[in-house]
Amino acid sequence: MGIVWTIIIGFIAGIVAKLIMPGSNEPSGFVLTTILGIVGAFLATFLGQSLGWYAPGQGAGFIGAIVGAVLVLAIWGMISRNRAA
């Protein structure tokens, strides 16, 4: 159930992160935004477990997933800005 929960939280976190970080270099598609949110949730879970914030098998919370999704969106924006130039 942990992976399914991370995907659901990541889906919602991707939408919230897009609302927090709108921009022309950010992904405009709903599917890509939610995929980046899910990646952000997995990133937050991995970093949290590596730093000892979460126990093994425990996923990131909603706030952690949003922070991870915002980080992934920021990285996406930097990469897409460099590709456009």
PDB file with one MODEL, atoms N, CA, C and O in Angstrom:
MODEL        1
ATOM      1  N   MET A   1       0.820  -1.197   0.000  1.00  0.00           N
ATOM      2  CA  MET A   1       0.000   0.000   0.000  1.00  0.00           C
ATOM      3  C   MET A   1       0.862   1.258   0.000  1.00  0.00           C
ATOM      4  O   MET A   1       0.376   2.329  -0.361  1.00  0.00           O
ATOM      5  N   GLY A   2       2.132   1.155   0.396  1.00  0.00           N
ATOM      6  CA  GLY A   2       2.993   2.325   0.478  1.00  0.00           C
ATOM      7  C   GLY A   2       3.244   2.981  -0.866  1.00  0.00           C
ATOM      8  O   GLY A   2       3.236   4.207  -0.967  1.00  0.00           O
ATOM      9  N   ILE A   3       3.469   2.174  -1.908  1.00  0.00           N
ATOM     10  CA  ILE A   3       3.732   2.733  -3.228  1.00  0.00           C
ATOM     11  C   ILE A   3       2.471   3.372  -3.792  1.00  0.00           C
ATOM     12  O   ILE A   3       2.532   4.448  -4.388  1.00  0.00           O
ATOM     13  N   VAL A   4       1.337   2.721  -3.608  1.00  0.00           N
ATOM     14  CA  VAL A   4       0.065   3.279  -4.098  1.00  0.00           C
ATOM     15  C   VAL A   4      -0.218   4.613  -3.400  1.00  0.00           C
ATOM     16  O   VAL A   4      -0.652   5.570  -4.041  1.00  0.00           O
ATOM     17  N   TRP A   5       0.023   4.674  -2.108  1.00  0.00           N
ATOM     18  CA  TRP A   5      -0.201   5.909  -1.358  1.00  0.00           C
ATOM     19  C   TRP A   5       0.736   7.010  -1.847  1.00  0.00           C
ATOM     20  O   TRP A   5       0.320   8.163  -1.965  1.00  0.00           O
ATOM     21  N   THR A   6       1.990   6.674  -2.131  1.00  0.00           N
ATOM     22  CA  THR A   6       2.944   7.660  -2.642  1.00  0.00           C
ATOM     23  C   THR A   6       2.496   8.189  -3.997  1.00  0.00           C
ATOM     24  O   THR A   6       2.642   9.381  -4.272  1.00  0.00           O
ATOM     25  N   ILE A   7       1.956   7.327  -4.844  1.00  0.00           N
ATOM     26  CA  ILE A   7       1.470   7.752  -6.161  1.00  0.00           C
ATOM     27  C   ILE A   7       0.277   8.683  -6.018  1.00  0.00           C
ATOM     28  O   ILE A   7       0.198   9.697  -6.712  1.00  0.00           O
ATOM     29  N   ILE A   8      -0.647   8.356  -5.132  1.00  0.00           N
ATOM     30  CA  ILE A   8      -1.828   9.212  -4.931  1.00  0.00           C
ATOM     31  C   ILE A   8      -1.418  10.564  -4.371  1.00  0.00           C
ATOM     32  O   ILE A   8      -1.877  11.601  -4.851  1.00  0.00           O
ATOM     33  N   ILE A   9      -0.564  10.563  -3.364  1.00  0.00           N
ATOM     34  CA  ILE A   9      -0.090  11.815  -2.780  1.00  0.00           C
ATOM     35  C   ILE A   9       0.707  12.611  -3.821  1.00  0.00           C
ATOM     36  O   ILE A   9       0.575  13.833  -3.902  1.00  0.00           O
ATOM     37  N   GLY A  10       1.530  11.922  -4.613  1.00  0.00           N
ATOM     38  CA  GLY A  10       2.306  12.592  -5.654  1.00  0.00           C
ATOM     39  C   GLY A  10       1.425  13.214  -6.714  1.00  0.00           C
ATOM     40  O   GLY A  10       1.728  14.295  -7.219  1.00  0.00           O
ATOM     41  N   PHE A  11       0.343  12.549  -7.057  1.00  0.00           N
ATOM     42  CA  PHE A  11      -0.614  13.084  -8.023  1.00  0.00           C
ATOM     43  C   PHE A  11      -1.174  14.414  -7.535  1.00  0.00           C
ATOM     44  O   PHE A  11      -1.194  15.397  -8.276  1.00  0.00           O
ATOM     45  N   ILE A  12      -1.619  14.438  -6.306  1.00  0.00           N
ATOM     46  CA  ILE A  12      -2.180  15.668  -5.733  1.00  0.00           C
ATOM     47  C   ILE A  12      -1.084  16.708  -5.535  1.00  0.00           C
ATOM     48  O   ILE A  12      -1.307  17.896  -5.770  1.00  0.00           O
ATOM     49  N   ALA A  13       0.096  16.272  -5.104  1.00  0.00           N
ATOM     50  CA  ALA A  13       1.204  17.204  -4.887  1.00  0.00           C
ATOM     51  C   ALA A  13       1.650  17.845  -6.196  1.00  0.00           C
ATOM     52  O   ALA A  13       2.044  19.011  -6.198  1.00  0.00           O
ATOM     53  N   GLY A  14       1.599  17.122  -7.297  1.00  0.00           N
ATOM     54  CA  GLY A  14       1.955  17.691  -8.594  1.00  0.00           C
ATOM     55  C   GLY A  14       1.032  18.817  -8.998  1.00  0.00           C
ATOM     56  O   GLY A  14       1.469  19.836  -9.532  1.00  0.00           O
ATOM     57  N   ILE A  15      -0.242  18.625  -8.739  1.00  0.00           N
ATOM     58  CA  ILE A  15      -1.225  19.673  -9.043  1.00  0.00           C
ATOM     59  C   ILE A  15      -0.986  20.895  -8.168  1.00  0.00           C
ATOM     60  O   ILE A  15      -0.996  22.024  -8.658  1.00  0.00           O
ATOM     61  N   VAL A  16      -0.771  20.672  -6.871  1.00  0.00           N
ATOM     62  CA  VAL A  16      -0.529  21.791  -5.952  1.00  0.00           C
ATOM     63  C   VAL A  16       0.781  22.495  -6.292  1.00  0.00           C
ATOM     64  O   VAL A  16       0.850  23.723  -6.247  1.00  0.00           O
ATOM     65  N   ALA A  17       1.821  21.730  -6.634  1.00  0.00           N
ATOM     66  CA  ALA A  17       3.117  22.333  -6.987  1.00  0.00           C
ATOM     67  C   ALA A  17       2.992  23.188  -8.235  1.00  0.00           C
ATOM     68  O   ALA A  17       3.629  24.237  -8.332  1.00  0.00           O
ATOM     69  N   LYS A  18       2.182  22.754  -9.187  1.00  0.00           N
ATOM     70  CA  LYS A  18       1.969  23.548 -10.403  1.00  0.00           C
ATOM     71  C   LYS A  18       1.269  24.858 -10.070  1.00  0.00           C
ATOM     72  O   LYS A  18       1.557  25.886 -10.683  1.00  0.00           O
ATOM     73  N   LEU A  19       0.357  24.834  -9.109  1.00  0.00           N
ATOM     74  CA  LEU A  19      -0.309  26.068  -8.679  1.00  0.00           C
ATOM     75  C   LEU A  19       0.656  26.988  -7.937  1.00  0.00           C
ATOM     76  O   LEU A  19       0.545  28.210  -8.034  1.00  0.00           O
ATOM     77  N   ILE A  20       1.605  26.407  -7.196  1.00  0.00           N
ATOM     78  CA  ILE A  20       2.584  27.201  -6.456  1.00  0.00           C
ATOM     79  C   ILE A  20       3.620  27.796  -7.403  1.00  0.00           C
ATOM     80  O   ILE A  20       4.039  28.940  -7.223  1.00  0.00           O
ATOM     81  N   MET A  21       4.037  27.024  -8.417  1.00  0.00           N
ATOM     82  CA  MET A  21       5.114  27.423  -9.322  1.00  0.00           C
ATOM     83  C   MET A  21       4.649  27.499 -10.768  1.00  0.00           C
ATOM     84  O   MET A  21       5.101  26.699 -11.587  1.00  0.00           O
ATOM     85  N   PRO A  22       3.775  28.417 -11.110  1.00  0.00           N
ATOM     86  CA  PRO A  22       3.396  28.524 -12.523  1.00  0.00           C
ATOM     87  C   PRO A  22       4.520  29.182 -13.308  1.00  0.00           C
ATOM     88  O   PRO A  22       5.330  29.917 -12.743  1.00  0.00           O
ATOM     89  N   GLY A  23       4.571  28.925 -14.585  1.00  0.00           N
ATOM     90  CA  GLY A  23       5.598  29.535 -15.420  1.00  0.00           C
ATOM     91  C   GLY A  23       5.522  29.030 -16.836  1.00  0.00           C
ATOM     92  O   GLY A  23       4.922  27.990 -17.110  1.00  0.00           O
ATOM     93  N   SER A  24       6.137  29.774 -17.735  1.00  0.00           N
ATOM     94  CA  SER A  24       6.090  29.395 -19.143  1.00  0.00           C
ATOM     95  C   SER A  24       6.987  28.194 -19.442  1.00  0.00           C
ATOM     96  O   SER A  24       6.730  27.468 -20.402  1.00  0.00           O
ATOM     97  N   ASN A  25       8.030  27.968 -18.648  1.00  0.00           N
ATOM     98  CA  ASN A  25       8.928  26.837 -18.890  1.00  0.00           C
ATOM     99  C   ASN A  25       8.487  25.572 -18.176  1.00  0.00           C
ATOM    100  O   ASN A  25       9.119  24.526 -18.318  1.00  0.00           O
ATOM    101  N   GLU A  26       7.427  25.657 -17.421  1.00  0.00           N
ATOM    102  CA  GLU A  26       6.940  24.497 -16.699  1.00  0.00           C
ATOM    103  C   GLU A  26       6.071  23.652 -17.618  1.00  0.00           C
ATOM    104  O   GLU A  26       5.524  24.170 -18.592  1.00  0.00           O
ATOM    105  N   PRO A  27       5.934  22.370 -17.331  1.00  0.00           N
ATOM    106  CA  PRO A  27       5.103  21.527 -18.183  1.00  0.00           C
ATOM    107  C   PRO A  27       3.652  21.992 -18.150  1.00  0.00           C
ATOM    108  O   PRO A  27       3.111  22.288 -17.085  1.00  0.00           O
ATOM    109  N   SER A  28       3.034  22.053 -19.311  1.00  0.00           N
ATOM    110  CA  SER A  28       1.674  22.565 -19.367  1.00  0.00           C
ATOM    111  C   SER A  28       0.650  21.458 -19.386  1.00  0.00           C
ATOM    112  O   SER A  28      -0.528  21.713 -19.135  1.00  0.00           O
ATOM    113  N   GLY A  29       1.053  20.248 -19.674  1.00  0.00           N
ATOM    114  CA  GLY A  29       0.112  19.149 -19.733  1.00  0.00           C
ATOM    115  C   GLY A  29      -0.216  18.604 -18.353  1.00  0.00           C
ATOM    116  O   GLY A  29       0.632  18.563 -17.462  1.00  0.00           O
ATOM    117  N   PHE A  30      -1.447  18.194 -18.202  1.00  0.00           N
ATOM    118  CA  PHE A  30      -1.918  17.642 -16.936  1.00  0.00           C
ATOM    119  C   PHE A  30      -1.171  16.358 -16.594  1.00  0.00           C
ATOM    120  O   PHE A  30      -0.771  16.153 -15.448  1.00  0.00           O
ATOM    121  N   VAL A  31      -0.985  15.502 -17.583  1.00  0.00           N
ATOM    122  CA  VAL A  31      -0.335  14.215 -17.351  1.00  0.00           C
ATOM    123  C   VAL A  31       1.124  14.414 -16.943  1.00  0.00           C
ATOM    124  O   VAL A  31       1.589  13.794 -15.986  1.00  0.00           O
ATOM    125  N   LEU A  32       1.846  15.272 -17.661  1.00  0.00           N
ATOM    126  CA  LEU A  32       3.252  15.503 -17.335  1.00  0.00           C
ATOM    127  C   LEU A  32       3.407  16.152 -15.965  1.00  0.00           C
ATOM    128  O   LEU A  32       4.325  15.817 -15.217  1.00  0.00           O
ATOM    129  N   THR A  33       2.518  17.073 -15.637  1.00  0.00           N
ATOM    130  CA  THR A  33       2.570  17.709 -14.324  1.00  0.00           C
ATOM    131  C   THR A  33       2.359  16.696 -13.212  1.00  0.00           C
ATOM    132  O   THR A  33       3.073  16.726 -12.209  1.00  0.00           O
ATOM    133  N   THR A  34       1.398  15.802 -13.369  1.00  0.00           N
ATOM    134  CA  THR A  34       1.153  14.806 -12.331  1.00  0.00           C
ATOM    135  C   THR A  34       2.278  13.778 -12.265  1.00  0.00           C
ATOM    136  O   THR A  34       2.608  13.294 -11.183  1.00  0.00           O
ATOM    137  N   ILE A  35       2.872  13.438 -13.414  1.00  0.00           N
ATOM    138  CA  ILE A  35       4.012  12.508 -13.395  1.00  0.00           C
ATOM    139  C   ILE A  35       5.183  13.136 -12.643  1.00  0.00           C
ATOM    140  O   ILE A  35       5.842  12.468 -11.846  1.00  0.00           O
ATOM    141  N   LEU A  36       5.441  14.412 -12.893  1.00  0.00           N
ATOM    142  CA  LEU A  36       6.513  15.091 -12.156  1.00  0.00           C
ATOM    143  C   LEU A  36       6.184  15.181 -10.661  1.00  0.00           C
ATOM    144  O   LEU A  36       7.087  15.122  -9.825  1.00  0.00           O
ATOM    145  N   GLY A  37       4.915  15.322 -10.325  1.00  0.00           N
ATOM    146  CA  GLY A  37       4.508  15.308  -8.919  1.00  0.00           C
ATOM    147  C   GLY A  37       4.748  13.960  -8.268  1.00  0.00           C
ATOM    148  O   GLY A  37       5.183  13.886  -7.119  1.00  0.00           O
ATOM    149  N   ILE A  38       4.464  12.897  -8.999  1.00  0.00           N
ATOM    150  CA  ILE A  38       4.710  11.550  -8.480  1.00  0.00           C
ATOM    151  C   ILE A  38       6.206  11.324  -8.311  1.00  0.00           C
ATOM    152  O   ILE A  38       6.636  10.744  -7.313  1.00  0.00           O
ATOM    153  N   VAL A  39       7.004  11.776  -9.277  1.00  0.00           N
ATOM    154  CA  VAL A  39       8.468  11.676  -9.158  1.00  0.00           C
ATOM    155  C   VAL A  39       8.943  12.471  -7.940  1.00  0.00           C
ATOM    156  O   VAL A  39       9.828  12.024  -7.210  1.00  0.00           O
ATOM    157  N   GLY A  40       8.352  13.650  -7.722  1.00  0.00           N
ATOM    158  CA  GLY A  40       8.701  14.457  -6.556  1.00  0.00           C
ATOM    159  C   GLY A  40       8.361  13.765  -5.244  1.00  0.00           C
ATOM    160  O   GLY A  40       9.108  13.869  -4.271  1.00  0.00           O
ATOM    161  N   ALA A  41       7.236  13.062  -5.217  1.00  0.00           N
ATOM    162  CA  ALA A  41       6.858  12.330  -4.003  1.00  0.00           C
ATOM    163  C   ALA A  41       7.833  11.187  -3.738  1.00  0.00           C
ATOM    164  O   ALA A  41       8.219  10.952  -2.593  1.00  0.00           O
ATOM    165  N   PHE A  42       8.230  10.478  -4.787  1.00  0.00           N
ATOM    166  CA  PHE A  42       9.223   9.423  -4.611  1.00  0.00           C
ATOM    167  C   PHE A  42      10.571  10.011  -4.193  1.00  0.00           C
ATOM    168  O   PHE A  42      11.276   9.423  -3.373  1.00  0.00           O
ATOM    169  N   LEU A  43      10.934  11.169  -4.751  1.00  0.00           N
ATOM    170  CA  LEU A  43      12.176  11.839  -4.366  1.00  0.00           C
ATOM    171  C   LEU A  43      12.137  12.227  -2.890  1.00  0.00           C
ATOM    172  O   LEU A  43      13.105  12.016  -2.160  1.00  0.00           O
ATOM    173  N   ALA A  44      11.016  12.794  -2.459  1.00  0.00           N
ATOM    174  CA  ALA A  44      10.887  13.186  -1.051  1.00  0.00           C
ATOM    175  C   ALA A  44      10.932  11.966  -0.134  1.00  0.00           C
ATOM    176  O   ALA A  44      11.519  12.024   0.947  1.00  0.00           O
ATOM    177  N   THR A  45      10.323  10.877  -0.554  1.00  0.00           N
ATOM    178  CA  THR A  45      10.357   9.646   0.237  1.00  0.00           C
ATOM    179  C   THR A  45      11.784   9.116   0.340  1.00  0.00           C
ATOM    180  O   THR A  45      12.238   8.749   1.424  1.00  0.00           O
ATOM    181  N   PHE A  46      12.493   9.078  -0.796  1.00  0.00           N
ATOM    182  CA  PHE A  46      13.868   8.579  -0.801  1.00  0.00           C
ATOM    183  C   PHE A  46      14.773   9.447   0.069  1.00  0.00           C
ATOM    184  O   PHE A  46      15.526   8.932   0.895  1.00  0.00           O
ATOM    185  N   LEU A  47      14.695  10.780  -0.120  1.00  0.00           N
ATOM    186  CA  LEU A  47      15.540  11.676   0.672  1.00  0.00           C
ATOM    187  C   LEU A  47      15.193  11.610   2.156  1.00  0.00           C
ATOM    188  O   LEU A  47      16.085  11.619   3.005  1.00  0.00           O
ATOM    189  N   GLY A  48      13.909  11.543   2.468  1.00  0.00           N
ATOM    190  CA  GLY A  48      13.485  11.459   3.867  1.00  0.00           C
ATOM    191  C   GLY A  48      13.968  10.187   4.539  1.00  0.00           C
ATOM    192  O   GLY A  48      14.381  10.213   5.698  1.00  0.00           O
ATOM    193  N   GLN A  49      13.919   9.065   3.812  1.00  0.00           N
ATOM    194  CA  GLN A  49      14.410   7.812   4.376  1.00  0.00           C
ATOM    195  C   GLN A  49      15.932   7.822   4.491  1.00  0.00           C
ATOM    196  O   GLN A  49      16.484   7.272   5.444  1.00  0.00           O
ATOM    197  N   SER A  50      16.611   8.442   3.531  1.00  0.00           N
ATOM    198  CA  SER A  50      18.072   8.517   3.581  1.00  0.00           C
ATOM    199  C   SER A  50      18.556   9.389   4.735  1.00  0.00           C
ATOM    200  O   SER A  50      19.574   9.096   5.361  1.00  0.00           O
ATOM    201  N   LEU A  51      17.821  10.458   5.009  1.00  0.00           N
ATOM    202  CA  LEU A  51      18.215  11.365   6.090  1.00  0.00           C
ATOM    203  C   LEU A  51      17.685  10.932   7.455  1.00  0.00           C
ATOM    204  O   LEU A  51      17.990  11.562   8.468  1.00  0.00           O
ATOM    205  N   GLY A  52      16.893   9.861   7.488  1.00  0.00           N
ATOM    206  CA  GLY A  52      16.374   9.354   8.750  1.00  0.00           C
ATOM    207  C   GLY A  52      15.105  10.038   9.219  1.00  0.00           C
ATOM    208  O   GLY A  52      14.694   9.841  10.362  1.00  0.00           O
ATOM    209  N   TRP A  53      14.474  10.834   8.374  1.00  0.00           N
ATOM    210  CA  TRP A  53      13.232  11.504   8.750  1.00  0.00           C
ATOM    211  C   TRP A  53      12.063  10.535   8.738  1.00  0.00           C
ATOM    212  O   TRP A  53      11.123  10.670   9.521  1.00  0.00           O
ATOM    213  N   TYR A  54      12.129   9.547   7.835  1.00  0.00           N
ATOM    214  CA  TYR A  54      11.072   8.548   7.715  1.00  0.00           C
ATOM    215  C   TYR A  54      11.675   7.171   7.956  1.00  0.00           C
ATOM    216  O   TYR A  54      12.835   6.920   7.629  1.00  0.00           O
ATOM    217  N   ALA A  55      10.878   6.296   8.525  1.00  0.00           N
ATOM    218  CA  ALA A  55      11.309   4.921   8.750  1.00  0.00           C
ATOM    219  C   ALA A  55      11.293   4.161   7.419  1.00  0.00           C
ATOM    220  O   ALA A  55      10.589   4.558   6.491  1.00  0.00           O
ATOM    221  N   PRO A  56      12.058   3.081   7.323  1.00  0.00           N
ATOM    222  CA  PRO A  56      11.996   2.277   6.089  1.00  0.00           C
ATOM    223  C   PRO A  56      10.565   1.811   5.833  1.00  0.00           C
ATOM    224  O   PRO A  56       9.897   1.295   6.730  1.00  0.00           O
ATOM    225  N   GLY A  57      10.114   1.996   4.619  1.00  0.00           N
ATOM    226  CA  GLY A  57       8.758   1.623   4.265  1.00  0.00           C
ATOM    227  C   GLY A  57       7.738   2.721   4.484  1.00  0.00           C
ATOM    228  O   GLY A  57       6.592   2.598   4.052  1.00  0.00           O
ATOM    229  N   GLN A  58       8.137   3.782   5.141  1.00  0.00           N
ATOM    230  CA  GLN A  58       7.239   4.902   5.388  1.00  0.00           C
ATOM    231  C   GLN A  58       7.431   5.934   4.285  1.00  0.00           C
ATOM    232  O   GLN A  58       8.563   6.284   3.951  1.00  0.00           O
ATOM    233  N   GLY A  59       6.339   6.420   3.721  1.00  0.00           N
ATOM    234  CA  GLY A  59       6.411   7.391   2.638  1.00  0.00           C
ATOM    235  C   GLY A  59       6.419   8.812   3.149  1.00  0.00           C
ATOM    236  O   GLY A  59       6.153   9.082   4.320  1.00  0.00           O
ATOM    237  N   ALA A  60       6.731   9.711   2.239  1.00  0.00           N
ATOM    238  CA  ALA A  60       6.718  11.136   2.575  1.00  0.00           C
ATOM    239  C   ALA A  60       5.282  11.589   2.807  1.00  0.00           C
ATOM    240  O   ALA A  60       4.350  11.055   2.206  1.00  0.00           O
ATOM    241  N   GLY A  61       5.116  12.550   3.658  1.00  0.00           N
ATOM    242  CA  GLY A  61       3.803  13.126   3.879  1.00  0.00           C
ATOM    243  C   GLY A  61       3.431  14.085   2.764  1.00  0.00           C
ATOM    244  O   GLY A  61       4.185  14.268   1.808  1.00  0.00           O
ATOM    245  N   PHE A  62       2.288  14.682   2.891  1.00  0.00           N
ATOM    246  CA  PHE A  62       1.776  15.560   1.841  1.00  0.00           C
ATOM    247  C   PHE A  62       2.679  16.769   1.633  1.00  0.00           C
ATOM    248  O   PHE A  62       2.969  17.133   0.494  1.00  0.00           O
ATOM    249  N   ILE A  63       3.125  17.395   2.714  1.00  0.00           N
ATOM    250  CA  ILE A  63       3.995  18.571   2.607  1.00  0.00           C
ATOM    251  C   ILE A  63       5.335  18.178   1.994  1.00  0.00           C
ATOM    252  O   ILE A  63       5.850  18.896   1.136  1.00  0.00           O
ATOM    253  N   GLY A  64       5.903  17.067   2.411  1.00  0.00           N
ATOM    254  CA  GLY A  64       7.159  16.601   1.836  1.00  0.00           C
ATOM    255  C   GLY A  64       7.031  16.298   0.358  1.00  0.00           C
ATOM    256  O   GLY A  64       7.942  16.583  -0.419  1.00  0.00           O
ATOM    257  N   ALA A  65       5.905  15.722  -0.035  1.00  0.00           N
ATOM    258  CA  ALA A  65       5.676  15.431  -1.450  1.00  0.00           C
ATOM    259  C   ALA A  65       5.544  16.715  -2.262  1.00  0.00           C
ATOM    260  O   ALA A  65       6.019  16.782  -3.396  1.00  0.00           O
ATOM    261  N   ILE A  66       4.907  17.725  -1.698  1.00  0.00           N
ATOM    262  CA  ILE A  66       4.790  19.012  -2.396  1.00  0.00           C
ATOM    263  C   ILE A  66       6.164  19.638  -2.560  1.00  0.00           C
ATOM    264  O   ILE A  66       6.479  20.159  -3.630  1.00  0.00           O
ATOM    265  N   VAL A  67       6.989  19.597  -1.517  1.00  0.00           N
ATOM    266  CA  VAL A  67       8.341  20.144  -1.605  1.00  0.00           C
ATOM    267  C   VAL A  67       9.142  19.384  -2.666  1.00  0.00           C
ATOM    268  O   VAL A  67       9.857  19.997  -3.460  1.00  0.00           O
ATOM    269  N   GLY A  68       9.028  18.064  -2.681  1.00  0.00           N
ATOM    270  CA  GLY A  68       9.715  17.273  -3.697  1.00  0.00           C
ATOM    271  C   GLY A  68       9.223  17.600  -5.100  1.00  0.00           C
ATOM    272  O   GLY A  68      10.023  17.682  -6.032  1.00  0.00           O
ATOM    273  N   ALA A  69       7.916  17.787  -5.262  1.00  0.00           N
ATOM    274  CA  ALA A  69       7.357  18.125  -6.569  1.00  0.00           C
ATOM    275  C   ALA A  69       7.804  19.511  -7.015  1.00  0.00           C
ATOM    276  O   ALA A  69       8.082  19.718  -8.197  1.00  0.00           O
ATOM    277  N   VAL A  70       7.876  20.461  -6.090  1.00  0.00           N
ATOM    278  CA  VAL A  70       8.354  21.805  -6.442  1.00  0.00           C
ATOM    279  C   VAL A  70       9.818  21.736  -6.865  1.00  0.00           C
ATOM    280  O   VAL A  70      10.217  22.416  -7.811  1.00  0.00           O
ATOM    281  N   LEU A  71      10.625  20.926  -6.179  1.00  0.00           N
ATOM    282  CA  LEU A  71      12.026  20.759  -6.575  1.00  0.00           C
ATOM    283  C   LEU A  71      12.140  20.166  -7.974  1.00  0.00           C
ATOM    284  O   LEU A  71      12.946  20.626  -8.783  1.00  0.00           O
ATOM    285  N   VAL A  72      11.338  19.150  -8.258  1.00  0.00           N
ATOM    286  CA  VAL A  72      11.379  18.529  -9.588  1.00  0.00           C
ATOM    287  C   VAL A  72      10.914  19.518 -10.645  1.00  0.00           C
ATOM    288  O   VAL A  72      11.497  19.574 -11.727  1.00  0.00           O
ATOM    289  N   LEU A  73       9.880  20.298 -10.359  1.00  0.00           N
ATOM    290  CA  LEU A  73       9.415  21.309 -11.306  1.00  0.00           C
ATOM    291  C   LEU A  73      10.471  22.394 -11.537  1.00  0.00           C
ATOM    292  O   LEU A  73      10.631  22.874 -12.659  1.00  0.00           O
ATOM    293  N   ALA A  74      11.187  22.780 -10.482  1.00  0.00           N
ATOM    294  CA  ALA A  74      12.249  23.786 -10.622  1.00  0.00           C
ATOM    295  C   ALA A  74      13.381  23.245 -11.498  1.00  0.00           C
ATOM    296  O   ALA A  74      13.907  23.959 -12.352  1.00  0.00           O
ATOM    297  N   ILE A  75      13.747  21.993 -11.285  1.00  0.00           N
ATOM    298  CA  ILE A  75      14.788  21.374 -12.109  1.00  0.00           C
ATOM    299  C   ILE A  75      14.308  21.266 -13.547  1.00  0.00           C
ATOM    300  O   ILE A  75      15.068  21.537 -14.478  1.00  0.00           O
ATOM    301  N   TRP A  76      13.063  20.876 -13.735  1.00  0.00           N
ATOM    302  CA  TRP A  76      12.488  20.800 -15.079  1.00  0.00           C
ATOM    303  C   TRP A  76      12.544  22.168 -15.771  1.00  0.00           C
ATOM    304  O   TRP A  76      12.877  22.259 -16.953  1.00  0.00           O
ATOM    305  N   GLY A  77      12.217  23.223 -15.029  1.00  0.00           N
ATOM    306  CA  GLY A  77      12.246  24.575 -15.595  1.00  0.00           C
ATOM    307  C   GLY A  77      13.646  24.986 -16.016  1.00  0.00           C
ATOM    308  O   GLY A  77      13.824  25.616 -17.058  1.00  0.00           O
ATOM    309  N   MET A  78      14.649  24.629 -15.203  1.00  0.00           N
ATOM    310  CA  MET A  78      16.040  24.964 -15.554  1.00  0.00           C
ATOM    311  C   MET A  78      16.489  24.197 -16.782  1.00  0.00           C
ATOM    312  O   MET A  78      17.158  24.755 -17.651  1.00  0.00           O
ATOM    313  N   ILE A  79      16.128  22.922 -16.864  1.00  0.00           N
ATOM    314  CA  ILE A  79      16.528  22.114 -18.023  1.00  0.00           C
ATOM    315  C   ILE A  79      15.845  22.604 -19.282  1.00  0.00           C
ATOM    316  O   ILE A  79      16.486  22.733 -20.325  1.00  0.00           O
ATOM    317  N   SER A  80      14.548  22.881 -19.200  1.00  0.00           N
ATOM    318  CA  SER A  80      13.829  23.326 -20.405  1.00  0.00           C
ATOM    319  C   SER A  80      14.259  24.724 -20.823  1.00  0.00           C
ATOM    320  O   SER A  80      14.236  25.037 -22.013  1.00  0.00           O
ATOM    321  N   ARG A  81      14.647  25.563 -19.891  1.00  0.00           N
ATOM    322  CA  ARG A  81      15.145  26.906 -20.220  1.00  0.00           C
ATOM    323  C   ARG A  81      16.480  26.800 -20.954  1.00  0.00           C
ATOM    324  O   ARG A  81      16.722  27.546 -21.903  1.00  0.00           O
ATOM    325  N   ASN A  82      17.344  25.887 -20.530  1.00  0.00           N
ATOM    326  CA  ASN A  82      18.634  25.691 -21.186  1.00  0.00           C
ATOM    327  C   ASN A  82      18.475  25.087 -22.574  1.00  0.00           C
ATOM    328  O   ASN A  82      19.251  25.409 -23.474  1.00  0.00           O
ATOM    329  N   ARG A  83      17.500  24.231 -22.763  1.00  0.00           N
ATOM    330  CA  ARG A  83      17.269  23.615 -24.068  1.00  0.00           C
ATOM    331  C   ARG A  83      16.702  24.618 -25.062  1.00  0.00           C
ATOM    332  O   ARG A  83      16.983  24.536 -26.257  1.00  0.00           O
ATOM    333  N   ALA A  84      15.901  25.568 -24.571  1.00  0.00           N
ATOM    334  CA  ALA A  84      15.270  26.565 -25.453  1.00  0.00           C
ATOM    335  C   ALA A  84      16.284  27.606 -25.928  1.00  0.00           C
ATOM    336  O   ALA A  84      16.113  28.196 -26.994  1.00  0.00           O
ATOM    337  N   ALA A  85      17.323  27.829 -25.153  1.00  0.00           N
ATOM    338  CA  ALA A  85      18.316  28.860 -25.508  1.00  0.00           C
ATOM    339  C   ALA A  85      19.324  28.383 -26.511  1.00  0.00           C
ATOM    340  O   ALA A  85      20.214  29.140 -26.900  1.00  0.00           O
TER     341      ALA A  85
ENDMDL
END
